[in-house]
Amino acid sequence: MVLDYQHVKPGKGGAFVRTKMKNMITGLMHEETFRSGEKFPSPDLEYKQMQYLYEDGGLYNFMDQESFEQVELNKDQLEEVLNYLKEQEIYTILYFNDKPIGVTPPLFMEFEVKETPPGVRGDTAQGGATKPATLETGLVLQVPLFVDEGEVVKIDTRDAKYIERVKKS
């Protein structure tokens, strides 16, 4: 996976791209430089929509939404999405050579606030003040003062930011 890249056009010679990449299987980071006309073979990548079912003894069970077969992933494979794991939710799992190598949560998810200090009126100088809140998965993020325990909030999973409070129906 390319994490960062920089296109360089020196005054003399051809242009090149300097990249910082992460091996999605081993997790190792390395930097590499490529000439502008270089070609690569297409990797055998496949994305599957899978539903998170349950956790059992450190193994997390997902079910393919098309074939209904189940896959177990360990904690290391889910490192980046552990704070977003919610039963019955659909996740996108990246397969390389028929092996799961990456899990992506939905862009926006709703979680119940389990713990947050009460918001006190007058704590704000300009408005827009926030307080820490612990969600049902253990994720801690900043929420506005009006959010209370037991309420459901919508968050952006790319940067763990509060989006809005969800009304109970």
DRENNUGU-16209 format. One line per 8 residues: for each residue x, y, z of C-alpha. Coordinates in steps of 0.001 Angstrom, whole numbers. Example, Ala and Ser with C-alpha at 12.3 -4.5 7.8 and 13.67 -1.06 7.14 Angstrom:
<atoms>
12300:-4500:7800 | 13670:-1060:7140
</atoms>
This chain:
<atoms>
0:0:0 | 1391:3430:-936 | 1238:5683:2116 | 2963:8743:657 | 4435:9717:-2687 | 6309:12648:-4174 | 6698:13371:-7888 | 10179:14772:-8593
11156:16524:-11837 | 14870:17275:-11660 | 16357:19876:-14012 | 18482:17207:-15636 | 17285:13655:-16413 | 13844:12069:-16320 | 11112:12526:-13753 | 10648:9964:-10991
8312:9169:-8121 | 9599:8639:-4571 | 7214:6484:-2514 | 6774:5358:1081 | 5038:1980:1097 | 3750:-541:3650 | 3749:-4270:2988 | 177:-5268:3912
1174:-8855:4714 | 4269:-8287:6883 | 3509:-4710:7987 | 7042:-3553:7102 | 7566:-18:5763 | 10070:869:3040 | 10838:3644:585 | 11355:3101:-3123
11940:5274:-6176 | 10341:4558:-9565 | 11065:6030:-13011 | 8087:7767:-14593 | 7476:5159:-17324 | 7814:2023:-15178 | 5030:-602:-15404 | 3909:-3198:-12829
1940:-6433:-13119 | -1552:-6245:-11611 | -1760:-8009:-8229 | -4411:-10662:-7619 | -6587:-8459:-5382 | -10229:-9026:-4552 | -12616:-7092:-2293 | -15362:-8984:-448
-18253:-7648:1618 | -18275:-9570:4892 | -20427:-9336:8010 | -18730:-9374:11431 | -20393:-12098:13495 | -18587:-12553:16830 | -15262:-12851:18674 | -14226:-16217:20104
-10942:-16719:21961 | -9048:-13984:20112 | -10394:-14992:16704 | -12879:-12705:14952 | -15460:-14408:12728 | -16700:-12847:9490 | -19234:-14219:6986 | -19021:-13653:3230
-22249:-11970:2060 | -22326:-13905:-1231 | -21111:-17446:-471 | -22022:-17377:3272 | -18720:-19064:4156 | -17088:-17978:7404 | -13543:-16699:7886 | -11624:-16275:11147
-9181:-13378:11471 | -6806:-12821:14375 | -6161:-9616:16310 | -3022:-8768:14275 | -5002:-8756:11019 | -7600:-6397:12551 | -5205:-4066:14377 | -6391:-904:12624
-10141:-1620:12880 | -10515:-3149:16365 | -12091:86:17646 | -14739:-121:14909 | -15755:-3782:15240 | -19483:-4076:15798 | -21477:-7289:15464 | -23744:-7605:12396
-21923:-4713:10621 | -20665:-5184:7028 | -16904:-4658:6406 | -14863:-4695:3208 | -12093:-7293:3362 | -9200:-7158:886 | -7952:-10530:-350 | -4548:-11130:-1981
-4020:-14585:-3551 | -7172:-15783:-1731 | -5842:-14704:1702 | -7390:-11842:3710 | -4829:-9055:4218 | -6863:-5941:5067 | -10157:-4919:6653 | -11911:-1605:6004
-14849:-462:8156 | -17803:1461:6684 | -17068:5184:6225 | -19590:6224:8885 | -20662:4135:11874 | -22971:4617:14843 | -21893:3744:18389 | -23408:4142:21829
-21594:6427:24283 | -20751:4306:27355 | -18926:6879:29461 | -18480:10660:29340 | -18271:13369:31994 | -21319:15646:32212 | -21080:18806:30103 | -21258:21910:32280
-22842:25047:30911 | -20364:27915:30935 | -17363:25709:30163 | -17093:27313:26738 | -15566:30628:25891 | -16411:30612:22172 | -18678:27572:21859 | -17629:24399:20124
-16125:22966:23323 | -15629:19216:23509 | -15174:16506:26121 | -13829:12936:25908 | -16317:10099:25430 | -15733:6333:25564 | -17780:4392:23005 | -19127:833:23282
-15994:-542:21535 | -13584:1238:23901 | -12668:3978:21412 | -12202:7378:23078 | -12915:10510:21034 | -13918:14143:21532 | -17648:14952:21421 | -19616:18183:22016
-20683:19000:25591 | -24382:18205:24916 | -23703:14484:24252 | -24601:12301:27268 | -24020:8669:28260 | -26367:6211:26557 | -26793:8342:23434 | -25800:7125:19975
-23277:9126:17933 | -22247:8867:14285 | -18483:8926:13659 | -16169:9082:10631 | -13996:5937:10728 | -11182:7501:8659 | -10089:9848:11463 | -12288:8843:14459
-14113:12195:14447 | -17592:12905:15792 | -20125:13721:13027 | -23517:13995:14742 | -25787:12700:17471 | -28278:10084:16247 | -31885:10373:17397 | -33389:7217:18883
-36531:6060:17085
</atoms>
